[in-house]
Amino acid sequence: MSPVPRLIRWIVLLAALFLGAMTALRLAAFFAFRPGATPLSGVGDAFLLGLRFDGRVVAAIVFPLLLLGPIRWLDPFRSVGARRIWFVVLTAVSAALVVFYVSDFLHFRYLNQRLNASVLGFAADARISAGMAWQSYPLVRIALGSIAGIALMGWTIVAAHRRASSALESPRSLRRFAWFFGVGLVCTVAIYGRVGQYPLRWSDAFSLRYDFSANLALNPLQSFMSSLDFRKSNFDLAKVRTHYPQMAAYLGVDSPDTQTLSFRRVGIPSSGGRPSPNVVMVICESFSAYKSSMWGNSLDTTPFFKEMCAQGLFFDNCYTPHFGTARGVWATITGIPDVEPVETASRNPAIVDQHTIVNDFAGYEKYYFLGGSSSWANIRGLLSANIKGLKLFEEGSFRAPRVDVWGVSDKNLFLEANDILKNERKPFFAIIQTAGNHRPYTIPKEDLGEFSNVHPAADTLREHGFESVEEFNAFRYTDFSFRKFIEAARASAYFENTLFVFVGDHGIGGNAGAMFPPAWTENRLTAFHVPLLFYAPKLVAPRRISSVASMVDILPTVAGLANVAYRNGGLGRDLLKQDARDGGKSNVAFIIDHNDKSVGVVAGQHYSLRRASSGVVQRVWADFSRAPSALEARAADGDASSGDLIDAFFETSRYLLFNNRKARKHE
């Protein structure tokens, strides 16, 4: 067998060097920062996952050497100049890693968070930051230790090259090519992080049970780079304080304080209330209100869901704060609108730690069912990091086959979720997230006997809000899936003591025609208006409510219906308690449209919005319950109070993204 090429030997030795150093530093972090309550049972998983994160970084370091090294004038074994260049480059990389790891240790010591791009904000107050660091840490000793570490890494790099040089060189042959191809393939897989649809992401760390285990697994370089897009994510503290009294009064904060800026309030269960029911919350993909049957769309796409709405507590004037599934899931779980300007909040590792009312359902088993992968949009980080004891069922967890990129069909997702829930003996809180009403609009062949596609004329489809027959039938298939799920649930023992909640993750912008005021089409309210249904025939009396509601109100309302005590730090309110107080007249739905860069609020009969391009607050008629007069229907500039309300919700949302952390009595 021909010898291993010297360049490959050196690359392998370098990879072992960097991996060994990173593992040693992770071990040091474990002993330095481990909370006393963290059991040792999960540490092995954290180190194994950490090895994969480190492998990404190491593969990225050695990959340029693998690609460029075979070129004669860049070959470190055939060119003295090239050898020196590679020594300098690799030592510089080692120096950068030392700086990152030292900064990470200090950052974790100071904030109990891994290093992220928010640290760049300290540069804005460089003098104060430097003074704090000088007074808080032995910087001279840290600097000397860092220099020693860099020197050791540089010496080891040279020693590894010397050892590889002593081996016989492999002749140019097919086997030599195979060595380079094989190592290149390993590097590629290591950089991607897994064999699958989605790459390894920082959010995968939060599949581990404890926050410390997740933080231990992360690589500081990846954490930093993953958060670079969010380095400008922040809030204006002065503006938050300005609007605090207004927001504290709206939310009913228990102990308002303009200094601490607490938004905490506690929901107290009623005495002698009914036993806490199970909860099944369905987050429905692209469930546009104007495309469904409940508002008179004559194509009658959702007849079964319309029947359910007649039998349940139906809020017909509900809005999502934004467009996009990841943002919708975020707002539902946290009660805070995702106002991140570029990427979704779920992708920002600096704000992954969030309180959710789901955790206040003490003694409940927690489930999340998703037909595809929770790696999508890093949603796993939000779910696994914050819902304690979550049982996550996703792609690979189901018997049914994948039908497209979004995983199993919605019908099979519902039926397999029902099979699991009907055997659960404890109370449970389950979330089911559908995906079928989305391009490529796949309807499984197995259902084409019971479910029949129909083909209205193109003009008819457009008049009723649909772009294509595929979209139209996918919307109808959603209703078919709802029916199959509820039929299966009704045959299960848990049904009578279960509160089912259905909400759209967002709508789809389009022509609402004559069903709604012109503002729905002209100002894209169709992209945010969704059905909200609380369905429990044995527990909740049927009623249709037209007061304004928001996605962020869902969990407080669920907790109120379930008679569960809860802590609320988001922007949501219990819709039924508010209805009892003032008929919901004070309700506000905040909306941020990331596409046309506008922010606004639906309050009362109007939608007030401000576009970044003009800065002018515009007020339009948004009450579909009655036709407006000519004066009411005319678009007009809003008054100062409308602008203040928009700013209050926007600035408070920005603040709460960073200040809604879950309680830390213990890990």
C-alpha positions in Angstrom: 0.0 0.0 0.0 1.4 3.4 -1.0 2.1 5.8 1.9 -0.3 8.6 2.9 0.6 11.8 1.2 2.6 14.2 3.4 0.1 17.0 3.0 -2.7 14.7 4.1 -0.7 13.6 7.1 -0.1 17.3 8.1 -3.8 18.1 7.6 -4.8 15.2 9.8 -2.3 16.2 12.5 -3.5 19.8 12.4 -7.1 18.6 12.7 -6.2 16.5 15.7 -4.3 19.4 17.2 -7.2 21.9 16.9 -9.9 19.4 18.0 -7.8 18.4 21.0 -7.3 22.0 22.0 -11.0 22.8 21.6 -12.0 19.7 23.6 -9.6 20.6 26.4 -11.1 24.1 26.5 -14.6 22.7 26.7 -13.5 20.5 29.6 -12.1 23.6 31.3 -15.4 25.5 30.7 -17.3 22.5 32.2 -15.3 22.7 35.5 -15.3 26.5 35.6 -19.0 27.1 35.0 -20.9 24.0 35.8 -24.0 24.8 38.0 -24.3 22.4 40.9 -27.7 21.2 39.9 -26.6 20.0 36.4 -26.3 16.2 36.4 -23.4 14.4 34.9 -25.6 12.1 32.8 -26.0 14.7 30.0 -22.4 15.9 29.8 -21.3 13.1 27.4 -24.0 14.2 24.9 -22.8 17.8 25.2 -19.2 16.9 24.5 -20.2 14.7 21.6 -22.3 17.4 20.0 -19.6 19.9 20.8 -17.2 17.7 18.9 -19.4 18.2 15.8 -19.5 21.9 16.3 -15.7 22.0 16.7 -15.4 19.7 13.6 -17.1 22.4 11.5 -14.6 25.0 12.5 -11.6 22.7 12.2 -12.7 21.5 8.7 -13.1 25.1 7.6 -9.5 25.8 8.8 -7.8 22.9 7.0 -10.0 22.9 3.9 -8.1 25.8 2.2 -4.8 23.9 2.8 -6.4 20.8 1.2 -7.5 22.8 -1.9 -4.4 25.0 -2.4 -1.7 22.8 -1.0 -1.4 20.5 -4.1 -0.5 23.6 -6.2 3.3 23.5 -6.5 4.1 27.0 -5.5 1.6 26.8 -2.6 2.8 23.3 -1.5 4.3 23.5 2.0 6.5 20.5 1.3 7.9 21.7 -2.0 8.2 25.4 -1.5 10.0 27.1 1.4 8.1 30.3 0.9 4.8 28.5 0.9 5.7 26.7 4.0 6.4 29.9 5.8 3.2 31.5 4.6 1.2 28.5 5.8 3.0 28.7 9.2 2.1 32.3 9.5 -1.6 31.8 8.4 -2.2 28.9 10.7 -0.5 30.6 13.7 -2.7 33.7 13.0 -5.7 31.4 12.9 -4.6 29.9 16.2 -4.2 33.4 17.7 -7.7 34.3 16.6 -9.1 31.2 18.2 -7.3 32.0 21.4 -8.8 35.5 21.4 -12.3 34.1 20.8 -12.0 31.5 23.5 -10.6 33.9 26.1 -13.3 36.4 25.2 -15.9 33.6 25.4 -14.7 32.6 28.9 -14.9 36.2 30.1 -18.3 36.8 28.4 -19.8 33.7 30.0 -18.4 34.6 33.4 -20.0 38.1 33.1 -23.3 37.4 31.4 -23.8 33.6 31.6 -24.1 33.5 27.8 -21.7 32.3 25.1 -19.9 34.9 23.1 -22.1 36.5 20.4 -21.9 39.5 18.2 -23.6 41.8 20.7 -20.2 42.1 22.3 -19.3 44.5 19.4 -21.7 47.0 21.1 -19.1 47.5 23.8 -16.9 49.3 21.2 -19.4 52.1 21.2 -18.3 52.9 24.8 -14.7 51.6 24.4 -13.3 53.7 27.3 -15.9 52.6 29.8 -15.8 49.0 28.6 -12.0 48.9 28.8 -12.1 50.4 32.3 -14.7 47.8 33.4 -12.5 45.0 32.0 -9.3 46.3 33.6 -11.0 46.6 37.0 -12.8 43.2 36.8 -10.2 40.8 35.3 -6.4 40.2 35.6 -5.8 41.3 32.1 -2.0 41.2 32.3 -2.0 37.6 33.3 -4.7 36.8 30.7 -2.7 38.5 28.0 0.5 36.6 29.0 -1.4 33.3 29.1 -2.8 34.0 25.7 0.6 34.8 24.2 1.9 31.6 25.7 -1.0 29.6 24.2 -0.5 31.1 20.8 3.2 30.3 20.9 2.5 26.8 21.9 0.1 26.4 19.1 2.6 27.8 16.6 5.3 25.5 17.8 3.0 22.5 17.6 2.0 23.4 14.0 5.7 23.5 13.0 6.4 20.2 14.8 3.4 18.5 13.1 4.8 19.7 9.7 8.3 18.3 10.6 6.7 14.9 11.5 4.7 14.8 8.3 7.9 15.7 6.3 9.7 12.6 7.7 7.3 10.2 5.9 7.8 8.9 2.4 5.9 10.9 -0.2 3.2 9.1 -2.1 3.7 9.1 -5.9 1.1 10.7 -8.1 -1.5 8.0 -8.6 -5.1 7.1 -8.3 -4.6 6.3 -4.6 -3.2 9.8 -4.0 -6.3 11.2 -5.6 -8.4 8.9 -3.5 -6.7 10.3 -0.3 -7.4 13.9 -1.3 -11.0 13.1 -2.4 -11.7 11.2 0.8 -10.4 13.8 3.1 -12.2 16.5 1.1 -15.5 14.6 1.5 -14.9 14.3 5.2 -14.3 18.0 5.5 -17.4 18.8 3.5 -19.6 16.6 5.7 -17.9 18.1 8.8 -18.6 21.6 7.6 -22.3 20.8 6.9 -22.5 19.0 10.2 -24.8 16.2 9.3 -26.1 14.1 6.5 -29.6 15.5 5.9 -31.7 18.3 4.6 -30.5 21.0 7.0 -27.0 21.8 8.2 -25.9 21.5 11.9 -27.0 24.8 13.6 -26.5 26.3 16.9 -30.1 25.6 17.8 -29.3 21.8 17.8 -27.5 22.3 21.0 -30.8 23.1 22.7 -32.1 19.6 22.1 -30.0 18.8 25.2 -32.0 18.9 28.4 -30.2 21.7 30.3 -29.3 25.2 29.3 -25.8 24.7 30.6 -25.4 21.5 28.5 -26.5 23.5 25.4 -24.0 26.3 26.1 -21.3 23.8 26.8 -21.8 22.1 23.5 -21.6 25.4 21.5 -18.4 26.6 19.8 -17.8 30.3 20.5 -16.7 31.0 16.9 -19.9 29.6 15.5 -22.0 31.3 18.1 -20.4 34.6 17.2 -20.7 34.2 13.5 -24.3 33.0 13.8 -25.2 36.2 15.6 -23.4 38.6 13.3 -26.6 39.4 11.3 -28.1 40.5 14.6 -25.4 42.8 15.8 -27.7 45.8 15.3 -30.6 44.1 17.1 -31.2 46.2 20.2 -33.7 48.6 21.8 -33.8 52.2 22.8 -34.1 52.3 26.6 -35.1 55.9 26.7 -38.0 55.3 24.3 -39.1 52.2 26.3 -39.3 54.3 29.4 -41.2 57.0 27.7 -43.9 54.5 26.6 -43.8 52.3 29.7 -46.7 53.9 31.6 -49.0 53.5 28.6 -47.9 49.9 28.0 -48.0 48.9 31.7 -51.5 50.3 32.0 -52.6 48.4 28.8 -51.1 45.1 30.0 -52.2 45.4 33.6 -48.6 45.1 35.0 -48.8 44.0 38.7 -46.2 46.5 40.0 -45.3 49.2 37.5 -41.9 50.6 37.9 -40.3 52.9 35.3 -36.8 52.0 36.7 -36.9 48.3 36.6 -39.3 48.3 33.5 -41.0 45.2 34.8 -43.8 43.8 32.5 -44.6 40.9 34.8 -48.1 40.0 35.7 -49.6 36.9 37.2 -52.8 35.2 36.0 -54.7 33.7 38.9 -57.1 30.8 38.4 -60.6 31.2 39.5 -61.6 29.5 42.7 -63.7 26.3 42.2 -62.8 26.2 38.5 -63.1 23.1 36.4 -60.2 20.6 36.4 -57.5 21.7 34.0 -58.1 20.2 30.5 -55.7 19.0 28.0 -54.6 21.5 25.4 -54.0 20.9 21.7 -52.9 24.0 19.8 -52.8 23.8 16.0 -50.6 26.4 14.2 -52.0 26.3 10.7 -49.9 27.2 7.7 -51.0 30.2 5.6 -54.6 30.1 7.0 -55.9 33.3 5.4 -59.2 34.5 6.7 -60.5 35.8 3.4 -59.8 32.6 1.6 -61.8 30.5 4.1 -65.5 29.9 4.5 -66.2 31.8 7.7 -66.4 35.3 6.1 -68.5 34.3 3.1 -66.0 33.2 0.5 -68.4 31.5 -2.0 -65.8 28.9 -3.0 -66.4 27.4 0.5 -62.9 26.1 1.0 -63.3 25.2 4.7 -66.8 23.9 5.4 -65.8 21.6 8.2 -63.8 24.3 10.0 -66.8 26.6 9.6 -68.9 24.1 11.4 -66.4 23.9 14.2 -66.4 27.7 14.5 -70.2 27.6 14.9 -69.7 25.1 17.8 -66.7 26.9 19.4 -65.4 30.2 20.7 -64.5 32.0 17.4 -62.5 35.2 17.2 -63.1 36.5 13.7 -61.0 39.7 14.0 -57.6 38.2 14.9 -54.2 39.3 13.5 -50.7 37.9 13.4 -48.1 40.5 14.2 -46.1 39.7 11.1 -45.9 37.5 8.0 -43.8 34.3 8.1 -44.2 31.0 9.8 -41.0 31.2 12.0 -42.1 34.6 13.2 -45.6 33.3 13.9 -44.4 30.4 15.9 -42.1 32.8 17.9 -45.0 35.2 18.7 -47.3 32.3 19.7 -44.8 30.7 22.0 -43.3 33.8 23.6 -46.2 36.3 23.4 -43.8 38.9 21.8 -43.9 40.1 18.2 -40.7 39.2 16.2 -39.5 42.7 15.3 -36.0 41.6 14.3 -35.4 43.7 11.1 -33.6 41.2 8.9 -33.5 37.6 10.1 -36.1 35.9 12.3 -35.8 36.1 16.1 -35.5 32.3 16.1 -32.2 32.6 14.3 -30.7 34.9 16.9 -28.7 33.0 19.5 -28.5 36.1 21.8 -32.3 35.9 22.5 -33.0 32.2 22.5 -33.7 32.3 26.2 -37.4 33.1 26.5 -40.2 32.6 29.0 -43.3 30.9 27.7 -46.6 30.4 29.4 -46.5 26.8 28.2 -44.2 26.0 31.1 -46.8 27.2 33.6 -48.9 24.2 32.8 -47.3 22.3 35.7 -47.7 18.5 35.6 -48.6 18.5 31.9 -46.7 16.5 29.4 -45.5 18.8 26.6 -45.5 17.7 22.9 -44.6 19.4 19.7 -45.5 17.8 16.3 -44.0 19.0 13.1 -44.1 17.1 9.8 -40.7 18.4 8.7 -37.5 19.3 10.5 -37.3 21.7 13.4 -33.9 22.8 12.1 -35.8 24.9 9.7 -35.3 28.6 10.7 -33.5 27.3 13.9 -37.0 26.8 15.4 -35.6 24.0 17.5 -33.6 26.5 19.6 -36.8 28.3 20.6 -38.7 25.1 21.4 -36.1 22.9 23.1 -34.4 25.7 25.0 -37.6 27.0 26.6 -40.2 24.3 26.9 -39.1 22.1 29.7 -39.4 18.4 29.1 -40.6 18.9 25.6 -41.2 15.7 23.5 -40.4 16.9 20.0 -41.8 14.7 17.1 -40.4 15.8 13.7 -39.1 14.4 10.5 -37.9 10.8 11.1 -40.3 10.4 14.1 -43.3 9.2 12.0 -44.4 6.0 10.3 -45.8 7.8 7.3 -43.5 8.7 4.4 -42.4 12.1 3.5 -44.5 13.6 0.7 -42.4 16.7 -0.1 -39.8 19.0 1.4 -42.1 19.8 4.4 -42.2 16.2 5.5 -45.3 14.0 6.1 -48.7 15.1 5.0 -50.8 17.2 7.4 -53.4 14.4 7.6 -50.8 11.8 8.6 -49.2 14.3 11.0 -52.6 14.8 12.7 -53.4 11.1 12.8 -50.0 10.1 14.2 -50.2 12.9 16.8 -53.6 11.6 17.8 -52.3 8.0 18.2 -49.7 9.3 20.7 -52.0 11.6 22.6 -54.8 9.1 23.0 -52.4 6.8 24.9 -51.1 9.6 27.2 -52.4 9.1 30.8 -51.2 12.5 32.1 -52.6 15.9 31.2 -50.9 17.2 28.1 -50.2 20.4 26.2 -49.6 19.6 22.6 -48.7 21.8 19.7 -49.2 20.6 16.1 -47.7 22.7 13.3 -49.0 22.1 9.8 -47.2 22.8 6.6 -49.2 21.4 3.7 -50.9 24.7 2.6 -47.6 25.9 1.2 -45.8 25.5 -2.1 -45.4 22.9 -3.6 -49.0 22.3 -2.5 -48.6 18.5 -2.4 -51.7 16.4 -1.9 -50.8 12.7 -1.3 -51.9 10.2 -3.8 -53.2 8.0 -1.0 -55.9 10.6 -0.3 -57.1 11.3 -3.8 -59.9 8.7 -3.4 -61.5 10.3 -0.4 -60.4 13.9 -1.3 -61.3 15.1 -4.8 -59.5 18.0 -6.5 -61.8 20.5 -8.1 -60.9 23.0 -10.9 -62.7 26.3 -10.9 -62.0 28.7 -13.7 -58.9 30.9 -13.3 -60.9 34.1 -13.2 -63.1 32.6 -10.4 -60.1 31.7 -8.4 -58.5 35.2 -8.7 -61.8 36.8 -7.7 -61.8 34.7 -4.5 -58.2 35.3 -3.6 -56.4 32.3 -5.1 -53.5 32.4 -7.5 -53.8 28.8 -8.8 -55.9 25.7 -8.7 -53.0 24.0 -6.8 -53.2 26.6 -4.0 -57.0 26.4 -3.9 -57.0 22.6 -3.5 -54.2 22.7 -0.9 -56.4 25.1 1.1 -59.3 22.6 0.8 -57.0 19.7 1.8 -56.2 21.6 5.0 -59.9 21.5 5.9 -60.0 17.8 5.0 -57.0 17.2 7.4 -58.8 19.1 10.1 -61.8 16.8 9.7 -59.8 13.6 9.8 -58.1 14.8 12.9 -61.2 15.8 14.8 -63.0 12.6 13.8 -60.1 10.6 15.2 -60.0 12.7 18.3 -63.7 12.3 18.9 -63.2 8.6 19.0 -60.5 9.0 21.7 -61.1 9.2 25.4 -59.2 12.5 25.8 -61.5 14.5 23.5 -64.2 15.5 26.0 -61.6 17.1 28.3 -59.5 18.8 25.7 -59.3 22.4 24.5 -58.4 22.6 20.9 -57.0 25.9 19.6 -56.6 26.7 15.9 -54.8 29.8 14.6 -53.2 30.7 11.3 -49.4 31.3 11.5 -50.1 34.1 9.0 -52.3 35.0 6.1 -51.4 35.5 2.4 -51.6 39.0 0.9 -54.1 39.2 -1.9 -57.4 40.6 -3.2 -60.1 40.3 -0.6 -62.7 41.7 -3.0 -65.9 42.9 -1.5 -65.7 40.7 1.6 -63.7 43.2 3.5 -63.1 47.0 3.4 -60.5 48.2 0.8 -57.8 48.4 3.5 -57.5 44.6 3.5 -56.3 44.6 0.0 -54.7 48.0 -0.3 -52.7 47.8 2.9 -52.0 44.0 3.0 -54.2 43.2 6.0 -55.0 40.0 4.2 -51.4 38.9 5.1 -52.1 39.2 8.8 -55.8 38.4 9.3 -56.4 34.8 10.5 -59.0 32.7 12.2 -58.7 32.0 15.9 -60.8 29.2 17.3 -61.1 27.7 20.8 -63.0 24.5 20.3 -64.1 22.3 23.2 -67.8 21.4 22.9 -68.0 20.0 26.5 -66.1 22.9 28.0 -66.6 26.1 26.1 -69.9 27.7 25.0 -70.2 28.6 21.3 -69.8 32.3 20.6 -68.5 34.5 17.8 -66.5 37.6 19.0 -65.5 40.4 16.7 -63.3 42.5 19.0 -59.7 42.8 18.0 -57.4 39.9 18.9 -53.8 39.1 18.4 -51.7 36.0 18.1 -49.8 37.1 21.2 -53.1 36.9 23.2 -53.5 33.1 22.6 -51.5 31.6 25.5 -52.9 33.9 28.2 -56.4 33.1 27.0 -55.7 29.4 26.9 -54.3 29.5 30.5 -57.5 31.4 31.6 -59.8 28.8 29.9 -57.7 26.0 31.4 -57.9 27.6 34.9 -54.0 27.5 35.2 -52.0 30.1 37.1 -49.3 31.7 34.9 -46.7 34.3 34.7 -46.9 36.6 31.7 -44.0 38.7 30.5 -45.1 39.2 26.9 -47.6 41.5 25.2 -50.6 39.2 25.3 -53.8 39.6 27.4 -56.5 37.1 28.3 -59.1 37.9 25.7 -62.1 36.6 27.7 -61.2 38.5 30.8 -60.8 41.6 28.7 -64.1 40.9 27.0 -65.8 40.8 30.5 -64.2 44.1 31.4 -64.9 46.3 28.4 -66.2 44.1 25.6 -62.7 44.0 24.1 -63.0 47.7 23.0 -59.4 48.4 24.3 -57.8 45.5 22.5 -54.9 46.3 20.2 -53.2 44.1 17.5 -49.7 45.2 16.6 -48.5 44.6 13.1 -45.1 44.9 11.5 -44.7 44.3 7.8 -41.1 43.5 7.1 -41.7 43.5 3.4 -42.9 47.1 3.0 -41.2 48.3 6.1 -44.2 49.5 8.0 -45.5 49.2 11.5 -49.0 49.7 12.7 -51.8 48.8 15.1 -55.4 47.7 14.6 -57.5 49.3 17.3 -61.2 49.7 17.3 -62.5 50.3 13.8 -59.2 51.5 12.2 -55.8 50.3 11.1 -53.1 52.9 11.7 -49.8 52.4 10.1 -46.5 54.2 9.5 -44.3 53.4 6.5 -40.6 54.0 6.9 -40.5 55.7 3.5 -42.8 58.6 4.5 -42.9 58.5 8.3 -46.6 59.6 8.1 -49.2 57.8 10.2 -52.1 56.8 8.0 -55.5 55.7 9.4 -57.8 53.5 7.3 -61.1 51.8 8.0 -60.7 48.2 9.1 -64.0 47.2 10.6 -65.6 44.6 8.4 -68.7 44.2 10.7 -70.4 47.2 9.1 -70.0 49.5 6.0 -68.4 52.8 6.9 -69.7 56.2 6.0 -68.0 58.1 3.2 -66.1 60.1 5.8 -65.0 57.0 7.8 -63.9 55.1 4.7 -61.6 57.9 3.4 -57.9 57.3 4.2 -56.5 60.1 6.4 -53.5 61.0 8.4 -53.7 59.6 11.9 -53.6 61.7 15.0 -50.7 61.8 17.4 -52.2 59.2 19.7 -52.1 56.6 16.8 -48.4 57.3 16.3 -47.7 57.0 20.0 -49.5 53.7 20.2 -47.6 52.3 17.3 -44.3 53.4 18.9 -45.3 52.0 22.3 -45.9 48.5 20.9 -42.8 48.6 18.6 -40.3 49.8 21.2 -41.7 47.5 23.9 -41.5 44.5 21.6 -37.8 45.3 20.9 -37.1 45.5 24.6 -38.9 42.4 25.5 -37.1 40.3 23.0 -34.0 40.8 25.2 -35.8 40.9 28.6 -38.3 38.0 28.8 -36.0 35.3 30.1 -37.4 32.3 31.9 -37.1 32.0 35.6 -33.9 30.4 36.9 -34.6 28.8 40.2 -32.6 25.9 39.0 -31.6 24.3 35.8 
